[in-house]
């Protein structure tokens, strides 16, 4: 049985950590190296990590000063010795056969990356009706096709979790330290290196919706990292896979839309950030409108932002205020 390394960055998640770790130590696939990277937790998370390490010899704990998610993932990658590697966020949990499922997809199809789909759960771990779009299982062969599927939302996704990778893919790739939305800066590089990606249709990763998470929080300048990362990706795609460049440019506008929505919700709209996004819409809006990816309401929203970002933010702020009184 091939060794699979699982990297779990841990930071102040004592409320959720036991459920996460139980889902990992009880996996149907047993040959695991479980790497817990305690990123300077100030709650009881570090003690829980040590507790589980005493109970399970497969668990290794790295205690370090706080350096952010990318730094924690990178420390785990450096420690990993498995033939394959996967990532789990410590406030989430996984179905008991996720590792076995991903490994079977990867090995049966001789792929470099395998993917499962997420199931959303509440903060208390209860299943939510909301889930990702239905994806039909398939295998993508050839780097240009892998990039195309990745950019056209065919089930691969940008997130690090819910995937298994051949360890060799990380020989020259690491997550960017000091950046939020670090997956945006990294996953496309892994996809571009892949000769084959096996996309599974089953939901095996349980993603917890938490109001305090970066994905759910109101706007702050750190959210602009998603736009910056998408623009870096677009440059790379244009140079190496020009036939897919339109999708890469369109994804920049999608990220910009999320920032404008957050600005409207939080009423935070400093001029420098408005000007930055206005410039982004001016450069890339035409690609978003031409691209088949994207819902009609998102394209209408992007047109409004293209015309005037500040006015769009004010409109969204009024809408949110009206909703709060209803």
N, C-alpha and C positions, 0 to 999 in steps of 0.2 A: 504494500500500500504506500503510495506516494505521500510525503509529508506536505500538509497545507498549513501555511502561516496565516494567522488572523491577527490583525493589528487593530487595537481598540484604544484610541486616545481618550483620556479620562480627565474631566475638569468639573468639579463641583456638581456632581450628579448623584449624590447619595440617595435621592428619592427613587431613582430609576435603575441604578447600577446593578442591584441584585437580580432584577428581572432580565437585564441584558446578559449578565454572566451565566445565569442558569440556562438561558437559551443556547449558550455557546458550549458550556461544558457537557450538556446533554445531547449534543449533536449525534445523529446516527452514524456519521463518519468520525471515527475516533482518533485517527493519526494526525493530531493537530499540535502545532506550536502556537500557543495563545499568548500574545504580547500585550500587556496592559501598560500604557504609557501615562503615568500620573503627571499631568502638566501643572504641577504646583497647586493642587487642590487645597482649599482652606476649610473645607468641610470634612466629613468622615469618609469621603471617597477613597483616600489613600489607605485608610485602615481596612476598608472593605476589600481593596485590591490585595493587600497582604494576607488577609483572612482566607481568600480564595486560593492564593498561591500555596498556602500551607496545606490546603485540602486536595489540591490537584497538581501533580508534578509537571503537567504540561504547561502550566502558567508561569510566565516570567514577568516580573514587575520592574519597570523603570521609573524611578522617582526623579523628577527634574524640576527646575524652576520654571515658572510660567513663560512660555514662548509662543503660544498660539497653536492652532490646530495643525498648520503645515509643519511646524517644527516637531510636533509630537508624532505626526504620521511619518515624517522623515526618520526620526529616531527609531521608530518601529521597523521601517523598511531596512535600515542599516543592521538591525538585529535579526531580521528574518533569515532563516536558512531552508525554508521549504522550497519545493519545486514550484509551488503555486502560492499565490497570496490573495487575500481578500480583506476588506475593511468593514468594520462595524462601528457606528457612532454609539457612544456609551449611554445615550438617552433613548436609544431604539432597542429593538430585540428582533430575533429572527426565528423563523419556523425551524423545527428540530431537524429537518432534512435539507436545509438550504445548502450547506456545504456539499453534501452528497449530490444534490440536484445540479449545482453549478459545475462540480467536477465531472459529472457524467456528461453534461452538455459539452464541456470543453474537450474531454478526451475522445468521446465518440465521434465528434466532428473534426478532430485534429485542429482545433482552433487555438488562438492565442488569448482570446478574451471570451468569457461567457457572461450572460446577463440574465437576471431574473427581474420580475416587476415588483413594485412596492404595493403594500396595503397600508392605508392610513389608519391610525388609531388615535384616540383622544389622549389627553394628558394622563388620564387614569388607565390607559392601556386598553380601552374598549374599542371595538371595531367601529369605524365610521363608514357611512354609505359612500362618502367621497373616496374615489380611488383613481388611479391613472387610467388613461384611455386603454381600451382593450387592444392588446397586441397579439398578432398571430405569430407563433414560433417560426423562426426561419434562420438560415445560415447565410451570412454575407461573405463573399470571397473576393479578395483583391483589395488593396489599399484604397483605390479610388472609389470603389463601391462601398467600402466601410465608411469612408468619410461622407459620402452622399447620404447613406442611411442615418448616420450620426446627426448630420445637419438638418435632415428632413423629418426628424422626430419619429423614427421607425422602431422605437423601443430600446435604443442603446442608452440614451440619456447622458447628461454631463456629470452627474454625481459619481463619487468614487465608490460608494457603497452599493451593494446589490450586484456586484461584479466579481468575477475571479479572473486573475491574470497569471500568465506564466511569469515567474519571478524574474526571468531574464529580461523582461521588458523594462524593468526599473534600473537596468545597469547604468543608464545615463540620464534618467529622468527622476526629478524630485519635485515636491510641491513648493511653491514660492513662499518664503517666509515673510511675514509682515503684511500679507494680503488677505482680505476676506474674499469669499467666493473663490477659494483657491482651486477648486475643481475646474473652474472655467479656464484657468491658465494652464491646466495640465492634461485633462482627459483627451483633448483632441490630439495631443502629441502621441499618446498611447494608441489611440485609434489609427493614427497615420502609420504607426509601426506594425500594425496587425495585418497578417496575411488572411486571417479568417476570424469572424466573430459569430458566435452561436447565441442567438437571441431566444430566450425562453419566454413562454407566455404566462407561466404560473407566477403568482404573487407569493414570494417567500420572505421578503424583507418587510418588517413591520415598522413603519416610519411614524414616529410620535409627533403630533402637532402640538407644539408648545408656543404660547404667546410670546415668551421671552427669547425665542430663538431668532437668529439673524434672518432666517427666511420669512418670519412672521412679523418682525418688528417694524416700527415706523422708520421714516427716512433718517439716515445720518450719512455723512460723506463717505463712509466705508462702503455703502451700497454702490457707489460709482465704480468700485473695483470690478464689478460684473461687466460694466460697459467697457472699461479699459481692457479687461481680459478678452472680451469678444473682439475688440478692435485688433489686438495683438494676434488673435487666432485668424482673423480675416486676412491679415497681411501674409501669414504663413500659408493659408489655403490658396490665396491668389498666386503665390509663388510656386506652390507644389501641386495643387489640384485646381487649376483655373476654371475647369468646367463646373465646379461647385461653389465658386466665389459668390454668386448671387445669394446663395443660402447663408453663407457666412456673413455677408453684409446685412442681410435681413435680420439675423440674430442680434446684431448690435441694436437695432431699433426695438426689438422685443425687450432687451435689457433696459433700454432707455425708458420705455413705457412703464416698466415696473418702478423705476425711480420717480417718475412724474406722479404716478399713482400714490406712492408713499409720501411724496412732498405734499400732495393735496390732503392726505389723511392727517398728517402731522402739522400742517400749516408752516412747515419749515422750508423756506425757499430763498436762500441767500443768493445774491445776484451772480456771484462767481459760478455757482452750480447751475443756475438757470442758463447763463451764457454758454457754459460748456455743453449742456444738453441741446441748446438751440443749434449750436454748431454741428453736433452729431446728427440731428435730424436733417440739417441742410445737406450734409455729405451723403447720407445713406437712405433717406426716406424713399427715394425712387426705386431702390432695390426691394424694399419691403413691400411696396405696392405691386411690383411685378411678380413677386414670389408667390407660389401656390400655398406655401406654409403660412398660417396665421388666419385667425377668425376674422370675419367681417367687422365685428365691433372693435377689435383691436386695431384694424387698419383705419377705421374711422377716427378712433382715438389718436392714432399716430398722425393723421392729417391735421387734426386740431393742434397737436403739439408742434407739428412742423410750421404751422401758420404762426403760433405764438405760445411758447411754453408757459410763460407767466400767466397769461389769461386762462390757459387750461388748468393750471394749478389752482387758481382762484375759483374756477367753476367746480372742480372736484372738492375743494374745501367747503364750499357752500352745500354741495350735495351731502357730504359727510355730516355737516352740522344739522341739516334738515332731518337726516336719518336718525341722529342721536336724540331728537325731540319727538319722534314718532312712536 
